Each structure stands twice: as structure tokens, then as C-alpha cells.
Amino acid sequence: MSELPKGFLLNPINFAAFGFGSGCSPVAPGTAGTLVAVLLYYPLQGLSDFYYVAFIVAAFLLGVWLCGQASNRLGVHDHGGIVWDEFVGYWITMIAAPPGWVWVLVGFGLFRLFDIWKPQPIRLLDAKVSGGFGIMIDDVLAGVYALISLQVLNAILG
């Protein structure tokens, strides 16, 4: 990961886009960001489905702006340290998830799998769509793939 400009994370927009600093992990910043998303998920899981999805929509819209701003300031599209998109992707994975820490871990694993693997059309969108929306959309779709997989596993095993 490239060196950040001095004081970059002191800006609240950049700090949020970098997952409150988790994106600065020297190893696997996307995984570190997803781990923070897991911690933030715990207070969110008590929301009704309507408010949980509304929160995700708001986080997505905020993320388009945050990620776009941080990316522009760095002059790099989708810098590895920008991990707000991992937050939203993981939270999408966990929509209507069964309760329990096992499902939190399964959701984590499924989201990381689809985020790293990038099956189509995720890979195409990742390559072709730019700006804050481009940074966010591949993780949104990875979250949708992981959500579907989690629900299928729950139907089979639950």
C-alpha cells in the first residue's frame, strides 16, 4: 500500500473512508476493515429489518461520497486502505441473518470470499466503474452474493 500524505487520516472524511484507521493495516486491509464492520454490526443487529436496511442505504450513499472524496485526495482509484465499502458489503451480507456468532463468522467468510474472488459481474464493474460509486458497487454485489449464500445455508442447515 502506498504511503499516505502527512495528516491524511486527521481529516474526518478520510478517517471514515479508511474504516476509522482499520484500512491502514499493513496486511489485508480489506479483511481488517471487515473485522471492524463485524464489531459495528453487533449494535445494529437489534434494529428491525426496515431500519437495518435503511441504515445500509444511508451508509451506502455516504460511502459513495466518502470513498470518492478520499480517492480524489489520494489521486488513486480504490486505494487498498479505503474500506468503508467493506463495511457496507458485510452489513448487506448480514441482512436478516440468523442470530448467533457462528452466523456472524459465516457471513464474514462468505463476504471475504466474494469480495476477493469477484465473480462476474463484480469483476467487470470493478474494472469499468470509477469514482465513489465504483469503489462501493463491487462490495455491494459481493455482499448480495454473500447474503444469498448465507440465506441458502441457513435454509439447508437451519
Secondary structure as GFF3:
##gff-version 3
##sequence-region A 1 158
A	DSSP	three_ten_helix	8	10	.	.	.	ID=ss1
A	DSSP	alpha_helix	12	17	.	.	.	ID=ss2
A	DSSP	three_ten_helix	19	24	.	.	.	ID=ss3
A	DSSP	alpha_helix	29	44	.	.	.	ID=ss4
A	DSSP	alpha_helix	49	74	.	.	.	ID=ss5
A	DSSP	alpha_helix	84	93	.	.	.	ID=ss6
A	DSSP	alpha_helix	101	117	.	.	.	ID=ss7
A	DSSP	alpha_helix	122	128	.	.	.	ID=ss8
A	DSSP	alpha_helix	131	157	.	.	.	ID=ss9
###
